[in-house]
């Protein structure tokens, strides 16, 4: 057979299939087409680990795998969501007639091609040729993304979309993702709506919900998602975004129910299992939480998709259950990761907490208190985020349960609350970590009330013609509490009334300095982007 294209001999391929005969056939067909480097994997777990550490030009993946609940589509979803597939990779799903509908729908969203069994060498060649041709046509977009020049990449996509040039629909989707990243929400929604008009697909409608959520309109996003879920109840990505909306609105129990559904639809998905387990922890459903999180430890502890926060939550639960062996096992797993990434501040904080819990378990209360105080000194640090705050609260309430006098705890919890009670969601998350310590829970709710009272007072000043007084109040309180909501509100009020404030540039400089210090991404999970229903922008 002739070579597929001029560059195929330098291409590398990965075949993921549990059937030895199928693997052998695909390997031979790829070599006939000119592919020189072909690697094989028999299990999804192995394939995921391979793709986490090396990029391949071509991936051929079977849809069904015996002995596991995870499908090839689940693998693709995780790789896409975790930015482990570069745009240059051609991902082809191989499926039988029984799963054709699911795979065809997935092809609308993220696949480059799919093959229906039984297939011929000619059909494989045709699919690969078309997919690689599309990669070449859109090369300038992909290269701009690899350089992190997202403005240029988005403009290339918009130009192709407006001209209705070859592959404009695919370029529109990439462009919408880029515009979302660049906070150009109206333009992103326009692209998604255009895609819907051209071809009604669930991921485009989900994209509309994501733009609404990113623009701060959670109510509209919720309406869009409720309609989408009602019409297509088995579209798992829509539950991911709905869970985010519910968390934004402080509905931990509701988000847990939503993620349970997502995990049920994709039982082999490591990310959704972790999300479900974490939310079960925050909702107080500890039996469910430890079952799901320890299952993810067993399935993917060494995977890049595994979030080390899961280990920390398991550590808390093993301590509460007086399980010294389980606590040590979780700590040892963390230490192995810390050895691989010794300078990671996040892991160092988790390590401190594990050491304190071990000392408490050994009844070395003085040592545990010293470590807890060491951790508490970091509260005012720039990189101390909501996740760190929840872990700190979890440690100190367990310390308080030892019936010892903790004179500094009231002040400590107040400082945490004033900084991180930025919304109902963050407040409820902190409350969920208090382990029925009513005094601490009430303190967080008081802090939430105080922050919103400051915000309301500032808004009243601005509406009564004293905008500068309002801005000054927000700056002063933002500086004192390090609360991101107050700092951002100061910027918004100043922007709206800048023409009426003589020293607006000086105030803007003060606000900018505070934003650089304390307005951080406050997500409870790690910093990796997880845009359900979106194409990952690999960087």
C-alpha positions in Angstrom: 0.0 0.0 0.0 1.2 3.5 -0.8 2.4 5.8 2.0 -0.4 7.7 3.7 1.4 11.1 3.3 4.9 12.6 3.0 5.5 12.8 6.7 3.9 9.5 7.9 7.3 7.7 8.2 8.3 10.0 11.0 5.0 9.5 12.9 4.6 7.4 16.0 1.4 5.5 16.9 -0.1 3.9 20.0 -2.7 1.1 19.7 -4.9 0.5 22.7 -6.8 -2.7 22.5 -7.3 -5.7 24.8 -7.6 -8.2 21.9 -4.2 -9.5 20.7 -5.5 -10.2 17.2 -6.9 -6.7 16.7 -3.7 -5.2 17.9 -1.6 -7.2 15.6 -3.9 -6.4 12.6 -3.9 -2.6 13.3 -0.1 -2.6 13.8 0.4 -4.3 10.4 -2.0 -1.9 8.7 -0.2 1.1 10.2 3.2 -0.2 9.1 1.8 -0.7 5.6 0.8 2.9 5.6 4.3 4.0 6.5 4.2 4.4 10.3 7.6 3.3 11.6 7.1 3.5 15.4 4.1 1.5 16.7 3.5 0.8 20.4 0.7 -1.3 21.9 -1.2 -1.2 25.2 -3.7 -3.8 26.4 -5.3 -1.9 29.3 -6.8 1.6 29.6 -4.8 2.3 32.8 -1.5 1.4 31.0 -2.5 3.6 28.0 -3.3 6.5 30.3 0.1 6.3 32.0 1.9 6.1 28.6 0.1 9.1 27.2 0.7 11.1 30.3 4.5 10.9 29.7 4.8 10.8 25.8 2.8 12.4 23.0 2.0 10.2 19.9 1.0 11.4 16.5 -1.7 8.7 16.1 -3.7 6.9 18.8 -6.0 4.0 17.8 -8.2 3.1 20.7 -10.9 0.4 21.0 -14.2 1.5 22.7 -14.9 -1.6 24.8 -12.5 -3.3 27.2 -13.3 -6.5 29.0 -12.9 -6.6 32.8 -13.3 -2.8 33.3 -16.1 -0.3 33.5 -14.0 2.3 31.7 -14.4 2.7 28.0 -12.1 4.2 25.4 -14.4 7.2 25.4 -13.8 7.6 29.2 -10.1 7.6 28.5 -10.4 10.2 25.8 -12.6 12.4 28.1 -10.0 12.3 30.8 -7.0 13.0 28.5 -8.9 15.9 26.9 -10.0 17.4 30.2 -6.5 17.1 31.7 -4.7 18.5 28.6 -2.8 15.4 28.0 -3.5 15.2 24.3 -1.8 17.8 22.1 -3.7 19.1 19.1 -1.2 17.4 16.8 -2.4 13.9 17.9 -5.0 12.1 15.8 -7.2 10.1 18.1 -9.3 7.4 16.4 -11.9 5.3 18.2 -12.5 1.8 17.0 -16.0 0.4 17.8 -18.6 -2.1 16.9 -22.1 -1.5 15.6 -23.6 -1.7 19.1 -21.8 1.4 20.3 -21.8 3.3 17.0 -24.3 6.0 18.2 -22.2 6.9 21.3 -19.0 7.1 19.3 -20.5 9.1 16.5 -21.8 11.6 19.0 -18.4 11.8 20.6 -16.8 12.4 17.2 -18.9 15.6 17.0 -17.0 16.8 20.1 -13.5 15.6 20.5 -12.6 12.6 18.2 -10.7 13.1 15.1 -12.2 10.0 13.5 -13.8 6.6 14.3 -13.8 3.2 12.7 -16.7 0.7 12.7 -15.8 -3.0 12.9 -15.3 -4.8 10.7 -13.2 -2.2 8.8 -10.7 -2.4 5.9 -7.3 -1.1 5.4 -8.7 1.4 2.9 -11.2 2.8 5.5 -8.4 3.2 8.1 -6.3 5.0 5.5 -9.2 7.2 4.6 -9.9 8.2 8.2 -6.3 8.9 9.0 -5.7 10.8 5.8 -8.7 13.1 6.4 -7.8 13.7 10.1 -4.1 14.5 9.3 -5.2 16.8 6.5 -7.4 18.7 8.9 -4.4 19.0 11.3 -2.3 20.5 8.5 -5.0 23.0 7.4 -5.5 24.2 11.0 -1.7 24.1 11.7 -1.4 27.9 12.3 -4.1 27.7 15.0 -2.4 24.8 16.8 1.1 26.3 16.6 -0.2 29.6 18.1 -1.8 27.6 21.0 1.4 25.7 21.6 3.2 29.1 21.9 0.5 30.2 24.3 -0.4 33.0 21.9 -4.1 32.6 22.5 -5.1 36.0 21.0 -3.5 35.0 17.6 -5.0 31.5 17.8 -8.5 32.9 18.5 -8.2 35.4 15.6 -7.2 32.7 13.2 -10.2 30.7 14.3 -12.5 33.7 13.9 -11.1 34.4 10.4 -11.8 30.8 9.3 -15.2 30.9 10.9 -16.2 34.2 9.3 -15.0 33.1 5.8 -16.7 29.7 6.3 -13.3 28.2 5.1 -12.5 24.5 5.2 -13.1 23.0 8.7 -14.7 26.3 9.9 -17.0 24.4 12.3 -14.1 22.7 14.0 -12.2 26.0 14.1 -15.3 27.6 15.6 -15.2 25.2 18.5 -11.5 25.8 19.2 -12.1 29.5 18.9 -14.9 29.4 21.4 -12.7 27.6 23.9 -9.9 30.2 23.3 -12.4 33.1 23.7 -13.6 31.6 27.0 -10.1 31.5 28.2 -9.5 35.1 27.2 -12.8 36.1 29.0 -14.3 37.3 25.7 -17.6 35.7 26.8 -20.0 37.3 24.3 -17.9 36.3 21.3 -17.6 32.8 22.6 -21.3 32.5 23.1 -21.8 33.8 19.5 -19.6 31.0 18.2 -21.4 28.3 20.2 -24.8 29.6 19.0 -23.6 29.6 15.4 -22.5 26.0 15.8 -25.9 25.1 17.2 -27.6 26.8 14.3 -25.4 24.9 11.9 -25.8 21.5 13.7 -27.5 20.9 17.0 -24.9 19.1 19.1 -24.8 18.8 22.9 -21.3 20.1 23.4 -22.2 23.4 21.8 -25.2 23.9 24.0 -23.0 23.0 27.0 -20.5 25.6 25.7 -23.3 28.2 26.0 -23.8 27.3 29.6 -20.1 27.5 30.3 -19.9 31.0 28.8 -22.9 32.1 30.9 -21.2 30.7 34.1 -17.8 32.3 33.2 -19.6 35.6 32.7 -21.0 35.4 36.2 -24.6 34.5 35.2 -25.0 31.3 37.2 -28.8 31.5 37.0 -28.8 31.5 33.2 -26.2 28.7 33.1 -28.4 26.6 35.4 -31.5 27.1 33.1 -29.4 26.1 30.1 -28.1 23.0 31.8 -31.4 21.9 33.2 -32.8 22.0 29.7 -29.8 20.1 28.3 -29.9 17.4 31.0 -33.7 17.0 30.6 -33.3 16.4 26.8 -30.0 14.4 27.0 -29.8 12.8 30.4 -26.9 10.6 29.6 -24.5 13.4 28.6 -22.0 13.2 31.5 -20.2 16.5 30.8 -23.3 18.5 31.5 -23.4 17.1 35.0 -19.8 18.4 35.6 -20.8 21.9 34.8 -24.1 21.7 36.7 -22.0 20.5 39.7 -19.8 23.6 39.3 -22.9 25.9 39.2 -24.3 24.2 42.4 -21.0 24.7 44.2 -20.9 28.3 43.1 -24.3 28.7 44.8 -23.2 26.9 47.9 -25.3 23.8 47.3 -22.8 21.0 48.4 -25.5 18.4 48.8 -27.0 19.2 45.4 -23.5 19.1 43.7 -22.9 15.7 45.3 -26.1 14.3 43.8 -25.1 15.7 40.4 -21.6 14.2 40.6 -23.0 10.9 41.7 -25.0 10.8 38.4 -21.9 11.7 36.4 -19.9 9.0 38.1 -22.7 6.5 37.5 -22.7 7.4 33.8 -18.9 7.0 33.6 -17.9 4.5 36.4 -14.3 4.2 35.2 -13.6 8.0 35.2 -11.0 8.8 37.8 -11.7 12.5 37.9 -15.4 12.1 38.5 -14.9 9.5 41.2 -12.6 11.9 43.0 -15.0 14.8 42.6 -17.8 12.7 44.0 -15.7 11.4 46.8 -14.5 14.9 47.8 -18.0 16.3 47.7 -19.2 13.4 49.9 -16.5 14.3 52.4 -17.7 18.0 52.5 -21.3 16.9 52.7 -20.5 14.7 55.7 -21.1 11.4 53.9 -17.9 9.9 55.1 -18.7 6.3 54.4 -19.3 7.1 50.7 -16.3 9.5 50.7 -13.7 7.0 51.9 -15.0 4.2 49.7 -14.7 6.4 46.5 -11.5 8.1 47.3 -9.7 4.9 48.3 -10.9 3.4 45.1 -9.3 6.2 43.1 -6.1 5.6 45.1 -6.1 2.0 44.0 -6.9 2.9 40.4 -4.6 5.8 39.7 -2.3 6.9 42.6 0.6 7.4 40.2 -1.5 9.0 37.5 -1.2 12.7 36.7 -5.0 12.7 36.9 -4.9 11.8 40.6 -5.3 14.9 42.9 -3.3 14.7 46.1 -6.1 16.5 48.0 -7.8 13.1 47.9 -4.9 11.7 50.0 -5.3 14.5 52.5 -9.1 13.9 52.9 -8.4 10.1 53.3 -5.9 11.0 55.9 -8.5 13.0 57.9 -10.9 10.1 57.7 -8.4 7.5 58.7 -7.5 9.6 61.7 -11.1 10.0 62.7 -11.5 6.2 62.4 -8.5 5.7 64.7 -6.9 3.7 61.8 -3.2 4.2 62.3 -2.2 1.9 59.5 -4.5 3.6 57.0 -3.2 7.0 58.1 0.4 5.9 57.6 -0.3 4.4 54.2 -1.8 7.7 53.0 1.1 9.6 54.4 3.6 7.3 52.8 1.9 7.7 49.4 2.2 11.5 49.8 5.9 11.3 50.8 6.6 9.3 47.6 5.0 12.1 45.6 6.9 14.7 47.6 10.2 12.9 46.8 9.3 13.3 43.1 8.3 17.0 43.5 10.3 18.2 46.5 9.7 21.9 46.0 5.9 21.8 45.8 4.5 24.0 48.5 1.1 22.3 48.3 2.5 18.9 49.1 4.7 20.3 51.8 1.6 21.7 53.5 -0.2 18.3 53.3 2.9 16.7 54.7 2.8 19.1 57.7 -0.8 18.1 58.4 0.0 14.4 58.2 2.8 14.8 60.7 0.5 16.7 63.1 -2.2 14.0 62.7 0.3 11.3 63.4 1.5 13.1 66.6 -2.1 13.5 67.7 -2.7 9.8 67.2 0.4 9.1 69.3 -1.0 11.4 72.0 2.0 13.8 71.6 -0.3 16.8 71.8 2.5 19.4 72.3 4.3 18.3 69.2 1.1 18.3 67.2 0.3 21.9 68.5 3.8 23.1 67.5 3.3 21.7 63.9 -0.2 23.2 63.7 1.1 26.6 64.8 3.9 26.3 62.1 1.2 25.8 59.5 -0.9 28.7 60.8 2.0 31.1 60.3 1.3 30.8 56.5 -2.2 32.3 56.6 -1.1 35.7 55.4 1.1 34.3 52.6 0.2 35.3 49.0 -0.1 31.7 47.9 -2.3 30.5 50.8 -5.5 29.7 49.1 -9.0 28.3 49.9 -7.8 24.7 49.7 -5.0 25.4 52.2 -7.5 27.2 54.5 -9.9 24.2 54.5 -7.0 21.8 55.4 -5.9 24.2 58.1 -9.4 24.2 59.6 -9.6 20.5 59.4 -6.4 20.1 61.4 -7.2 22.7 64.1 -10.7 21.4 64.8 -9.2 18.0 65.4 -6.6 19.5 67.7 -9.5 21.3 69.6 -11.2 18.0 70.0 -8.4 16.8 72.2 -9.8 18.8 75.2 -6.8 21.2 75.4 -6.9 24.9 75.8 -6.2 26.7 72.5 -6.3 30.4 73.3 -5.2 31.4 69.8 -7.8 29.4 67.9 -10.6 32.0 68.0 -8.4 34.6 66.4 -7.0 32.1 64.0 -10.4 31.0 62.7 -11.5 34.6 62.4 -8.6 35.5 60.2 -9.3 32.5 58.0 -13.0 33.5 57.8 -12.4 37.2 57.0 -10.0 36.3 54.2 -11.8 33.4 52.6 -15.5 33.9 53.2 -15.8 35.6 49.8 -19.1 33.9 48.8 -21.7 31.5 50.0 -19.8 28.6 48.4 -16.5 29.3 50.1 -18.2 29.9 53.4 -20.1 26.6 53.3 -17.0 24.8 52.3 -15.2 26.1 55.3 -18.2 25.3 57.5 -18.1 21.7 56.1 -14.6 21.3 57.5 -15.6 22.2 61.1 -16.6 18.7 62.1 -19.6 19.9 64.1 -17.6 22.4 66.0 -20.5 24.9 66.3 -18.4 27.8 67.6 -16.0 27.7 64.5 -18.9 27.2 62.1 -20.7 30.2 63.6 -17.5 32.3 63.4 -17.3 31.6 59.6 -20.9 32.6 59.1 -20.3 35.8 61.1 -17.3 36.6 58.9 -19.4 36.0 55.8 -22.0 38.5 57.1 -19.3 41.1 58.0 -17.7 40.9 54.6 -21.1 41.4 52.9 -22.0 44.3 55.2 -18.7 46.0 54.2 -19.6 45.5 50.6 -23.1 46.8 51.0 -21.9 49.9 52.9 -19.4 50.7 50.1 -22.1 50.4 47.5 -24.4 52.7 49.5 -21.6 55.3 49.5 -21.1 55.0 45.7 -24.9 55.3 45.0 -25.1 58.4 47.2 -22.4 60.2 45.3 -19.5 59.3 47.6 -17.8 56.8 45.4 -14.3 57.6 46.6 -15.4 56.9 50.2 -16.7 53.6 49.1 -13.5 52.7 47.2 -11.4 53.8 50.2 -13.4 51.6 52.5 -13.1 48.6 50.3 -9.3 49.1 49.9 -8.8 49.5 53.7 -10.9 46.4 54.5 -9.4 44.4 51.7 -5.9 45.2 52.9 -6.9 44.3 56.5 -8.7 41.1 55.7 -7.0 40.1 52.4 -10.5 39.3 51.2 -10.5 38.9 47.4 -14.2 39.9 47.1 -13.6 43.3 48.7 -10.4 43.9 46.6 -12.2 43.1 43.4 -15.2 45.1 44.3 -12.9 48.1 45.0 -11.6 47.7 41.4 -15.1 47.5 39.9 -16.4 50.6 41.8 -13.4 52.6 40.9 -13.7 51.7 37.3 -17.4 52.7 37.2 -16.8 56.1 38.9 -13.2 56.9 37.9 -14.1 60.1 36.1 -15.5 61.6 39.4 -12.5 60.6 41.5 -9.5 62.9 41.3 -6.9 60.5 42.6 -8.3 57.5 40.7 -4.9 56.5 39.2 -3.3 56.3 42.7 -6.2 54.3 44.1 -6.0 52.0 41.0 -2.3 51.3 41.8 -3.1 50.4 45.4 -5.9 48.0 44.3 -3.6 46.5 41.6 -1.0 45.7 44.3 -3.6 44.0 46.5 -4.9 42.0 43.5 -1.5 40.8 42.6 -1.0 39.6 46.2 -4.3 38.2 47.2 -6.7 37.7 44.3 -5.8 34.1 43.4 -7.7 31.2 41.8 -9.5 29.9 44.9 -10.6 26.5 43.6 -10.7 23.6 46.0 -8.9 21.3 43.6 -5.5 21.8 42.0 -4.8 24.5 39.5 -5.1 22.3 36.4 -7.9 23.4 34.0 -10.9 21.1 33.9 -13.3 22.4 31.4 -16.0 19.8 31.1 -17.4 19.6 27.6 -14.5 21.7 26.2 -11.5 21.1 24.1 -8.4 21.2 26.3 -6.0 24.0 25.4 -2.7 22.2 25.9 0.1 24.5 27.1 
